[in-house]
Amino acid sequence: MTIIDMTGTSTVTSHFINGAWTDSGGPTFPVRNPLDDELVADAAAGSAADAEAAVTAAAAAFPSWAAMAPGTRQALFLRAADIVERRQEELVQLMAVEGGASRAFSTFQIRLSAAMLRQAASWGYLPVGDVIRSDTPGRTATVTRKPLGVVAGFTPWNGAFYLAWRTFLLPMAFGNTTVIKPSELAPISSGLIHAEILQEAGFPAGTFNVVTNAPGDAAAIAEVFFTSPAVRCINFTGSDKTARILGERAGRALKRMVLELGGFNPAIILEDADVEESIKAVTFGAFLHQGQVCMNTRKVYVARSLHDEFVSGLAERVRALKTGDPTDPAVIIGPLINDHAVEQIDARVTDAVDRGATLVTGGKVEGRVYQPTILTHVPADAICTTGADETFGPLLVVEAFDDAETALRDAQDTPYGLSASIMTRDRVRGLAMAERFDSGIVHVNAPTMASEAALPVGGVKDSGWGRSGYYSIEDFTELRLTTMSSEPGRYPF
Ligand code: ADP
């Protein structure tokens, strides 16, 4: 089956439960192209009953998936990676029409997804434990990593294709089975297309399940995850606002949560930085996917001696970014995901300009395509510069600094701590500054947005808990301590 006919005819999508496309016969909800509201598909509006069926299937599939020989699992992951690459053009088209992703962004995601599949394919062969010396004569102690059981995932609409793999593939690589609830805004590229790929690759029924839901119905599905004893962990990528609601509920249910949330990612350009290189890094970091990624650069602190040269070079490069329909491969800036996103950025640009900020470029919108925007001289109380809340769109604030210590302090004056960038020719100084950043990720001489499948991405503070890549073994397994005594015990009574 092909879920979506790329010639433009919309289809009705089903859930994917226990290895089968399951039409619950219930209501559907429309999925629309953010560029022009054209119907992409009608998706199944799932209920708690669908989520229960999916959790039951995942729980039933768990013992044999957990026990599967590493080589058998490896072959499945490698096949899935090949399918992802074979279907590249179709995926590029899907991400453009469903999520407004440029070709630059969708091919980036496809590359990362195939890489992550191939890396995870080998993890089954890595050591799973340690032997620990015991003080008790004749006792041997071992610790072994065991999968948790069913991991439920919420996948986001923005880096939909890659971030969905990240949500379920990592737990699966460590022997868990999964149920995911894709974003209502892009359910195909954040989950259903993955089901097609895994089905073709031959993954056993029930190891991966998808239940889609209409806007407003997420809580009922989440409640199934929280109340089901089989679900041992909830892996959420989204906003910190929703994460707080889910985290409170998880606390009552005593469920483990992994959270990949927002960021207010700063770049610091020191006075000895390569200006040309900094302009390229910031343009990419701030404007990839029109600023709708949690790792986009939101604010640049640039040494005053470089400020004017940097801003004029940056503005020139940013003005040259083609905007419009992302099915045009030359377009870099496609539409924002919905009207709310347009209203948010527009209100914040207006707020800053009203307070006296300088609009260097951008600030205009056509439909939902918002021009990439640079603001300088932004007063400290303007919403877009406070660091309290990320503006999820193509808006970058640039500020000059006189003293790098002050810039380092100001750059961390935010509740978030996801990614940061430091540009300098002095690598030792760059590393020393990186060391002092309270952030999950710091790149020296690279943009805030510099993901690779193998690198552990994750935040501190309000940016979340947990890491991607192999380090996620700590989130998606638990340690079993086993001891064995070969001598009679000595007891005090
Ligand atoms: P974004 O703003 O990036 O769309 P959100 O954090 O609002 O991110 O939503 C992410 C996911 O959380 C979506 O799949 C949505 O369905 C789900 N969600 C939102 N509100 C709730 C809620 N009250 N209970 C459970 N899930 C929710």
Residues whose N, C-alpha, C, O or C-beta is under 5 A from the ligand:
A	BS01	ADP	F154 T155 K181 P182 S183 E184 A218 A219 A222 T237 G238 S239 T242 I245
